[in-house]
Amino acid sequence: MTNGTTKTDAAIATPDYSAEGYSQVAGQTLVTKPGVTSYKVQYTTQAQTITVNYAGTGLPTDQIPAVQTQSVKIGDTYSLVSPTITGYTPDQAIITGVYQNKGQTNFTVTYAPIDVTVTIQHTGLDSTTASTDKPQTVTGKYGTNFSVAAADIPGYTAAQATVSGTYSADPTANMYIVKYTGKPATVKINYTGANSATPQSVTLTGVVGGTYSQVSPTVTDYTPDQATVANMFTAANAATDTTTNKPITVTYTLNSSLLSYTIVPVDINQNPITGVTGISTVTGHAKAGATVDTPDYTSLGYVTKEPNVTILTTNNQSFKVVYQKQITYMLQAVDTSNQPITTVPLFPETGYVGTTATAPTIAGYNAVSSTYTVPQTATTNADPLKIQYTLKDVTVTLVPVDSNGNTIAGLTDLTVTQVGGTTVDESKLTPQTGYTFKAPTTIAVPISDTGISVKVPYLKDATLGLSGSDTRTYSNSAQAIDSTKYTVTLPDGSNYALKANDVELTSATPTAKDAGTYQVQLTASGEAAIKAALAQNYAVSFDTSKTGSLTISPKALTTAAANTALVPANTTDSAQNPQLATSIVVQGGTKVYDNKPATDASTFKVLGPSQYTDFTIPTLDASDFDTTAISQDAGSYQVTLNQTGLQALKDANKNYSFDATDVQNGLFVIAPETVTATVQVLLKHTMVTVRLTQRAMRSPYRRVKK
């Protein structure tokens, strides 16, 4: 309901309810009338279309249902049933409801394939296997494909490896059958209980699911527990191992009136005789009290003192019958590692098999076991019976003798006990004071039952050393060693004449050149030569602390000639005294008189002896020179090295000896200064100019007379 105000005879605008689902009935015009305030307008509901679309996963296009529609108005009930499609299920079976204004008008129904189960049956199985066999099942979506491996049934082979198809909506179409055929099968029948008369085993063949039947063989005096073995081949019979495919055992039982017995051939130690062809355990049966002959093995070399045995009243009796065989066999002596002792030949022996024999005696050896058992069979050189032996201990007496074989007085005999076949271990011998074994000293210990005495040469121990000395003067070249200056005193007091190659400087100073003392030692060849010279009677060693010496004294410089102001060494230029052959020279210097000590030279050139080219002049400074004699007056003054400078020269030239007397001083010359002065003297009307020298200027002033 709406309201409003307007003039009379004016058209009334009707409300628009289209948004609410209503439309005004056509042909209605409203005009205001005097006194009328309420007007009615007719409306009708709008018509709508309900639309249902269909879709589906995997649904073929040609099976998708056509779109369904239904025209409704507000308040109308609609109902659209989803079409049925084989193999598919709609997510909504029916679209239904009461239409409301602006209600849902478009719907979609989705179809999905139904779940289908395929069953696979197995045929051709035996009843036992079939009773436990279960069909295979597989579930999938309608219309999709499947592929399943045929079940692996023990003992059977499937006619097809896989079963394939399409899931169907027809239950009959979802049933499959796989035919199976039995695999080859075997059944083994073992027979037991009839001793030597026991039948051989039998193996029956067939296929799984088939049947077998086997009549048990007839054995005299015995009855089988199964007269006939019959059954069906099972899956277990298809296996090749006896754990799964277990054999069938048929047991024979001796008839009740008979007793079983066994005759066992044994040696004298009651051990069964084995490994001999033709000799074996004998079984049989007889009535109680019967006498049974024992086997005759004389053709095999075996005899017995029991020709027969008597059957007792107990069943399963066992008789041990002693048989002995005499054989000839070969023995071989071996060590404890079973390696042949090559110095002992093989030797034959004769005895009864299994008896105990005494091991042969071999000089120098002890048998590990004093007895052995005679073997069961004869042995040959190729395969002898091995008897283990160990070497005996042998005492060796060592008698010390000199190189001529004479017994050395004061030395005691030494004894050592060792296994034969070895060499004397000298490290275990007590040393003989002052003596040494003479090489070679390998002493063999014999393989023997008795000890031996051996003369062993000894050398008297002698420790030698080098002595002697030599003194040389430095010459600026390597000094050769004079072997005649050194000696080695031999054990008899004489001196060994050394050769040039017998002595050398020690490795610390391989060359003797500079001034100093050097150690002289024997060379390796020198020591070897001395050892060789005394090898017949002495074991020589050397005291390396005893060495000779080579002293190189510094070269002495000579006293330098005087260099004075009155008698300069260089009369032409007294400041430049020349280099001397074997003395040191300090050259002087010059300056012109200026009465300034600061301009005096503080360092001077020093010249080494010209004859000694390796003489070194170090860097010197003012502190190394003595300039105390310099005065500031014109003249020549001596300059020389002071004690510091002299020591610096000595430190730089240790291969030379010198002192201040070996140093020629230099002359520092202060030359007079030339000065020109002008003096004007008035002599009446004449001016006289007098030029005075510097020396004249220092003279007392004198007036010039007219």
Backbone hydrogen bonds, N-H to C=O, Kabsch-Sander energy under -0.5 kcal/mol:
donor,donor_aa,acceptor,acceptor_aa,energy
9,D,32,T,-2.0
10,A,7,K,-1.2
12,I,30,L,-2.9
13,A,11,A,-0.5
14,T,12,I,-0.6
17,Y,15,P,-0.7
20,E,17,Y,-0.9
21,G,18,S,-1.5
22,Y,17,Y,-2.3
23,S,44,T,-3.2
25,V,42,Q,-2.6
28,Q,25,V,-0.7
29,T,27,G,-0.6
32,T,10,A,-2.4
36,V,33,K,-1.9
37,T,35,G,-0.6
44,T,23,S,-3.0
46,Q,21,G,-2.9
48,Q,72,V,-4.1
50,I,48,Q,-0.5
50,I,70,Q,-3.7
51,T,49,T,-0.6
51,T,105,T,-3.9
52,V,68,Q,-3.2
53,N,107,F,-3.1
55,A,109,V,-2.5
57,T,111,Y,-1.7
58,G,56,G,-0.5
59,L,56,G,-0.9
63,Q,60,P,-1.5
64,I,61,T,-1.3
68,Q,52,V,-1.9
70,Q,50,I,-1.7
72,V,48,Q,-3.6
75,G,99,Y,-3.5
76,D,73,K,-2.9
78,Y,97,G,-3.1
80,L,95,I,-2.9
82,S,93,A,-2.6
88,Y,85,I,-2.0
89,T,112,A,-2.6
91,D,110,T,-2.1
95,I,80,L,-3.0
96,T,94,I,-0.7
97,G,78,Y,-2.0
99,Y,76,D,-3.0
99,Y,97,G,-0.5
103,G,100,Q,-2.6
107,F,51,T,-2.8
109,V,53,N,-2.9
110,T,108,T,-0.5
111,Y,55,A,-3.2
112,A,89,T,-2.3
114,I,87,G,-2.3
116,V,140,G,-3.6
118,V,138,V,-3.3
119,T,174,N,-2.4
120,I,136,Q,-3.3
121,Q,119,T,-0.5
121,Q,176,Y,-3.1
123,T,178,V,-2.3
130,A,126,D,-3.1
131,S,127,S,-1.7
132,T,128,T,-0.6
132,T,129,T,-0.9
133,D,129,T,-1.0
136,Q,120,I,-2.1
138,V,118,V,-2.0
140,G,116,V,-2.6
142,Y,114,I,-2.6
143,G,167,Y,-2.5
144,T,141,K,-2.1
146,F,165,G,-2.6
148,V,163,V,-2.8
150,A,161,A,-3.1
153,I,151,A,-0.9
156,Y,153,I,-2.3
157,T,181,T,-2.6
159,A,179,K,-2.4
163,V,148,V,-3.1
165,G,146,F,-2.0
167,Y,144,T,-2.8
173,A,170,D,-0.6
174,N,170,D,-1.0
174,N,171,P,-0.6
175,M,172,T,-1.5
176,Y,119,T,-2.8
178,V,121,Q,-2.9
180,Y,123,T,-2.5
181,T,157,T,-2.2
183,K,155,G,-3.3
185,A,206,G,-3.4
186,T,237,N,-2.5
187,V,204,L,-2.4
189,I,202,V,-3.8
190,N,188,K,-0.6
190,N,248,I,-3.2
192,T,250,V,-2.0
197,A,194,A,-2.1
198,T,195,N,-1.7
202,V,189,I,-2.4
204,L,187,V,-3.4
204,L,202,V,-0.5
206,G,185,A,-2.2
208,V,183,K,-2.5
209,G,233,F,-2.9
210,G,207,V,-2.6
212,Y,231,N,-2.9
214,Q,229,V,-2.5
216,S,227,A,-2.9
222,Y,219,V,-2.1
223,T,253,T,-2.0
225,D,251,T,-1.7
229,V,214,Q,-3.6
230,A,228,T,-0.7
231,N,212,Y,-1.9
233,F,210,G,-3.2
237,N,234,T,-1.1
238,A,235,A,-1.7
239,A,236,A,-1.2
245,N,241,D,-2.6
246,K,244,T,-1.5
248,I,188,K,-3.1
250,V,190,N,-3.2
250,V,248,I,-0.5
251,T,249,T,-0.6
252,Y,192,T,-3.5
253,T,223,T,-2.3
255,N,221,D,-2.8
258,L,255,N,-2.1
259,L,286,A,-2.4
261,Y,284,G,-2.8
262,T,317,Q,-1.7
263,I,282,V,-3.6
264,V,262,T,-0.6
264,V,319,F,-3.3
266,V,321,V,-2.7
267,D,271,N,-2.5
270,Q,267,D,-2.2
273,I,265,P,-2.5
274,T,272,P,-0.6
277,T,275,G,-0.6
279,I,276,V,-1.9
280,S,278,G,-0.6
282,V,263,I,-2.7
284,G,261,Y,-2.2
286,A,259,L,-2.2
289,G,311,I,-2.9
290,A,287,K,-1.9
292,V,309,V,-3.3
294,T,307,P,-2.7
297,Y,295,P,-0.7
300,L,297,Y,-1.4
301,G,298,T,-1.7
302,Y,297,Y,-2.2
303,V,324,Q,-1.8
309,V,292,V,-2.8
311,I,290,A,-3.0
317,Q,260,S,-2.5
319,F,262,T,-3.6
321,V,264,V,-2.2
321,V,319,F,-0.7
322,V,320,K,-0.5
323,Y,266,V,-2.9
324,Q,303,V,-2.1
326,Q,301,G,-0.6
327,I,325,K,-0.5
327,I,351,G,-3.0
329,Y,349,E,-2.8
331,L,347,F,-2.6
332,Q,385,L,-2.7
334,V,387,I,-2.6
335,D,339,Q,-2.5
338,N,335,D,-2.1
341,I,333,A,-2.7
342,T,340,P,-1.0
344,V,341,I,-1.9
347,F,331,L,-1.7
349,E,329,Y,-2.8
351,G,327,I,-2.3
353,V,325,K,-4.0
354,G,374,V,-2.6
355,T,352,Y,-2.2
357,A,372,Y,-3.4
359,A,370,S,-2.8
365,Y,362,I,-2.1
366,N,390,T,-3.1
368,V,388,Q,-2.6
369,S,388,Q,-0.5
372,Y,357,A,-2.4
374,V,355,T,-2.9
383,D,380,T,-0.5
385,L,330,M,-3.2
386,K,384,P,-0.5
387,I,332,Q,-2.7
389,Y,334,V,-2.9
390,T,366,N,-2.9
392,K,364,G,-2.6
394,V,418,Q,-3.6
396,V,394,V,-0.5
396,V,416,V,-3.2
397,T,452,I,-2.7
398,L,396,V,-0.6
398,L,414,L,-4.2
399,V,397,T,-0.6
399,V,454,V,-3.0
401,V,456,V,-2.3
402,D,406,N,-2.7
405,G,402,D,-2.2
408,I,400,P,-1.7
409,A,407,T,-0.7
411,L,408,I,-1.6
414,L,398,L,-2.4
416,V,396,V,-2.2
418,Q,394,V,-2.3
418,Q,416,V,-0.6
420,G,392,K,-2.5
421,G,445,V,-2.9
422,T,419,V,-1.0
424,V,443,I,-2.9
426,E,424,V,-1.2
428,K,425,D,-1.8
429,L,426,E,-1.6
433,T,431,P,-0.7
435,Y,432,Q,-2.4
436,T,459,L,-2.4
438,K,457,P,-2.4
439,A,437,F,-0.6
444,A,442,T,-0.5
445,V,422,T,-3.6
448,S,446,P,-1.0
452,I,395,T,-1.8
454,V,397,T,-3.4
456,V,399,V,-2.9
458,Y,401,V,-2.7
459,L,436,T,-3.1
460,K,537,N,-2.1
461,D,434,G,-3.3
462,A,539,A,-2.2
464,L,462,A,-0.6
464,L,541,S,-2.7
466,L,546,K,-1.4
467,S,487,T,-2.2
469,S,485,K,-0.7
470,D,549,S,-1.4
472,R,551,T,-3.4
474,Y,553,S,-3.3
479,Q,512,A,-3.8
483,S,481,I,-0.9
485,K,482,D,-2.0
486,Y,483,S,-1.5
487,T,467,S,-2.5
488,V,496,Y,-0.6
489,T,465,G,-0.6
490,L,488,V,-0.6
490,L,494,S,-3.5
493,G,490,L,-2.5
496,Y,488,V,-2.8
498,L,496,Y,-0.9
502,D,499,K,-2.0
503,V,500,A,-0.8
504,E,521,Q,-2.7
506,T,519,Q,-1.9
509,T,506,T,-1.3
513,K,511,T,-0.8
516,G,552,I,-1.9
518,Y,550,L,-3.1
520,V,548,G,-2.8
521,Q,504,E,-3.4
523,T,502,D,-2.6
527,E,523,T,-2.7
528,A,524,A,-2.3
529,A,525,S,-2.3
530,I,526,G,-2.1
531,K,527,E,-2.7
532,A,528,A,-2.5
533,A,529,A,-2.0
534,L,530,I,-1.5
535,A,531,K,-0.8
535,A,532,A,-0.5
537,N,534,L,-1.4
538,Y,534,L,-2.7
539,A,460,K,-2.7
540,V,538,Y,-0.8
541,S,462,A,-2.6
543,D,464,L,-3.1
544,T,542,F,-1.0
546,K,543,D,-1.8
547,T,545,S,-0.9
548,G,520,V,-2.3
549,S,468,G,-1.7
550,L,518,Y,-2.5
551,T,470,D,-3.3
552,I,516,G,-3.1
552,I,550,L,-0.5
553,S,472,R,-4.0
553,S,551,T,-0.6
555,K,655,N,-2.9
557,L,657,S,-2.5
558,T,582,T,-2.1
560,A,661,T,-2.4
564,T,567,V,-1.8
571,T,569,A,-0.6
576,Q,573,D,-2.0
584,I,662,D,-2.6
585,V,607,L,-2.6
586,V,664,Q,-2.7
587,Q,585,V,-0.6
587,Q,605,K,-2.8
588,G,575,A,-1.4
589,G,667,L,-0.9
591,K,669,V,-2.0
593,Y,671,A,-3.7
599,T,596,K,-1.6
600,D,597,P,-1.7
607,L,585,V,-3.4
610,S,580,L,-2.5
611,Q,581,A,-2.2
612,Y,609,P,-1.1
613,T,611,Q,-0.8
615,F,612,Y,-1.7
624,D,621,D,-2.4
625,F,622,A,-1.3
626,D,640,T,-3.8
627,T,625,F,-0.7
630,I,627,T,-1.5
635,G,670,I,-1.5
637,Y,668,F,-2.2
639,V,666,G,-2.6
640,T,626,D,-1.6
642,N,624,D,-1.9
646,L,642,N,-2.6
647,Q,643,Q,-2.1
648,A,644,T,-2.1
649,L,645,G,-1.9
650,K,646,L,-2.0
651,D,647,Q,-2.8
652,A,648,A,-1.5
653,N,649,L,-0.8
653,N,650,K,-0.8
656,Y,653,N,-1.6
657,S,555,K,-2.6
662,D,659,D,-1.8
663,V,660,A,-1.5
664,Q,584,I,-3.5
664,Q,662,D,-0.5
665,N,663,V,-0.5
666,G,639,V,-3.1
668,F,637,Y,-3.9
668,F,666,G,-0.5
669,V,589,G,-3.2
669,V,667,L,-0.7
670,I,635,G,-3.3
670,I,668,F,-0.5
671,A,591,K,-2.9
671,A,669,V,-0.7
675,V,673,E,-0.5
677,A,675,V,-0.5
677,A,692,L,-1.0
679,V,690,V,-1.3
681,V,679,V,-0.5
681,V,688,V,-1.6
683,L,681,V,-0.7
683,L,686,T,-3.2
684,K,682,L,-0.7
686,T,683,L,-3.2
688,V,681,V,-2.2
688,V,686,T,-0.5
690,V,679,V,-1.6
690,V,688,V,-0.5
692,L,677,A,-1.2
692,L,690,V,-0.6
697,M,693,T,-2.1
698,R,694,Q,-1.5
699,S,696,A,-0.9
705,K,703,R,-0.5
